[in-house]
């Protein structure tokens, strides 16, 4: 990107995208974060086979803060159902 030999690049981390944009302000940045990384434990083994445990883990994660800080506001914390 910096050398001008690439027209488009996908899946750039937010930190790298910020760095690229600072050093090359002519680069157009279009955030296309449609999905976030997720952790998927095996639900057939304890303690994850207990729905209450999975709910408690999910409630312990501050999704709005992660979306705001890590994903730079390009994701919604609670996707539509």
C-alpha positions in Angstrom: 0.0 0.0 0.0 2.7 2.5 1.0 4.6 1.9 -2.3 1.5 2.4 -4.4 1.7 -1.1 -6.0 -1.5 -2.4 -4.5 -5.0 -1.1 -5.4 -7.0 -2.7 -2.6 -6.2 -4.7 0.5 -8.7 -6.5 2.8 -8.6 -7.5 6.4 -6.2 -5.0 7.7 -6.1 -4.6 11.5 -7.3 -1.3 12.9 -3.8 -0.5 14.2 -2.2 -1.0 10.8 -5.0 0.9 9.0 -4.4 3.9 11.3 -0.7 3.7 10.6 -1.2 3.5 6.8 -3.6 6.4 6.9 -1.2 8.6 8.9 1.7 8.0 6.6 -0.3 8.1 3.4 -3.3 10.4 3.8 -4.4 9.9 0.2 -5.4 6.3 1.0 -9.2 5.9 1.2 -10.3 3.8 4.1 -13.6 2.1 4.0 -14.3 0.1 7.1 -16.0 -3.2 6.2 -16.0 -5.0 9.5 -19.0 -7.2 9.2 -18.1 -9.8 11.8 -15.9 -9.9 14.9 -13.6 -12.6 16.1 -15.3 -15.0 18.4 -14.4 -17.7 20.9 -16.3 -20.9 20.5 -15.7 -23.4 23.3 -17.0 -27.0 23.0 -20.5 -26.9 24.3 -20.6 -30.7 24.9 -18.1 -30.6 27.7 -18.2 -29.1 31.2 -18.4 -26.4 32.2 -19.5 -25.1 28.8 -22.3 -27.6 28.5 -24.2 -25.5 31.1 -26.1 -22.7 29.5 -25.8 -20.6 32.7 -22.0 -20.7 32.4 -22.1 -19.6 28.8 -24.5 -16.8 29.6 -22.4 -15.6 32.5 -19.3 -15.5 30.3 -21.1 -13.5 27.7 -22.4 -11.1 30.3 -18.9 -10.6 31.6 -17.7 -9.2 28.2 -18.0 -5.5 27.7 -19.1 -5.7 24.0 -19.8 -1.9 23.5 -16.3 -1.0 24.7 -14.6 -3.7 22.5 -16.5 -2.4 19.5 -15.6 1.2 20.3 -12.0 0.8 21.1 -10.7 -2.3 19.2 -12.9 -2.2 16.2 -13.0 1.7 16.1 -16.8 1.8 16.0 -17.1 -0.2 12.8 -19.2 -3.0 14.5 -22.4 -3.0 16.4 -22.0 -4.7 19.8 -25.3 -6.5 19.5 -26.1 -7.7 16.0 -29.7 -7.6 14.8 -31.7 -10.8 15.4 
